[in-house]
Amino acid sequence: MKIYRNALFGFVVLSLLASSIWNYYAFQSLENQSDRFINRLIPLEMTIGSIFKNLLNQETGMRGYIYSEDKKFLDPYNAGRERLDWNIAQIKVLSRDYPAIADYFHTHSLPQIKRIQSAFEEEINAVSAAPSDYGISILASKREMDIYRIQHEELLDLVTREMELAMEHQKSASQRAKYFLIFAIIIAGVSVILLMSTYRKSSKAEHFMKLASLDGLTKIPNRRSLDHQFQKQWTKHLASKGELGIILLDIDFFKKYNDEYGHILGDDVLAKVAETLHKTAKKQKCFAGRYGGEEFMIIIPKATIARMESLGQTLNDEIMALSIEHSQSPFKVLTISLGGAIGKPAADMQPQNLTQKADDMLYKSKENGRNQCHIQQI
């Protein structure tokens, strides 16, 4: 019997040692995936954004030169061109491990960037050939930039899909490793150095997963986080038979703002509005995020119409209180329009029913003059 117990003890010890070593290598694999995530995908996303920003800088410099014939406007144009060449080289390197991204960039984005550069050069040369001719058209470059804006979003979507896949792999590897780690800690404290290493690597993985759940521009939860939270609250309220509410909102006359003040200031406005929405929603125990473009969503658990109307009015007032100049708006300052829907999730309903009704109410707010909020029960 004693021999049997000793053999069993030896087996347990060997099993613990083997599980600890397995844990170490599992987290080592997780760390490698995390390093690939931060060294490839995140820099790739940032570089794609830099290309778009440099094109906008070139466009701004080119327009300034065309309208003023002042060559100082060619400084940001030339600087944007130099940084653009460097960004393109970086994307070629960073996208090597992602065939779908590399293929799209080489077959769509890169040729379109060359067409944009060609249009810029032709318009600048036209001004040089005919000074003071304010009839020089910028329609060609504007048309090419509009095409690239669509391609820019599609390229970012490809990067997002790769991020989601990488996070799923990280999450799966992390979960398996944690189970073995808990088992090892309960039975005995084997390989302390390895255990300390696994904790460090686990924290690193969670940090990158959190980083990928935020919108890159506004630093608030992104569409992926909103979808996850909405489905979570829908399931919770379906069980509790409570009222769930959502509010959709967007910035009034945002396209006109971009046209008047430029995309750089437009991005600043998005960040300021997002910060205000996020702080207010958090105070009221709601969840706010960027839904897409200039549109945002707020999820209101245990909602009532009175609570949602109060939240909508508060947000209207707070955005107006920012006093952001908007000469193309009838209000002369930046405002938002909101539309909300509230209902009890049921087996014969879909989350899209609530979203569609909120979108209808947002449209109603716009039709009625904007800078207001409408809520409806479904």
Secondary structure, DSSP 8 states (H G I E B T S, - for coil): -HHHHHHHHHHHHHHHHHHHHHHHHHHHHHHHHHHHIIIIIHHHHHHHHHHHHHHHHHHHHHHHHHHH--GGGHHHHHHHHHHHHHHHHHHHHHTTT-HHHHHHIIIIIHHHHHHHHHHHHHHHHHHHHSTT-TT---HHHHHHHHHHHHHHHHHHHHHHHHHHHHHHHHHHHHHHHHHHHHHHHHH----HHHHHHHHHHHHHHHHHHHHTTB-TTT-SB-HHHHHHHHHHHHHHHHHHT--EEEEEEEETTHHHHHHHH-HHHHHHHHHHHHHHHHHHHHHTT-EEEEEETTEEEEEETT--HHHHHHHHHHHHHHHHHT--B-TTSTTSB--EEEEEEEE---TT--HHHHHHHHHHHHHHHHHTTSS-EEEEE-
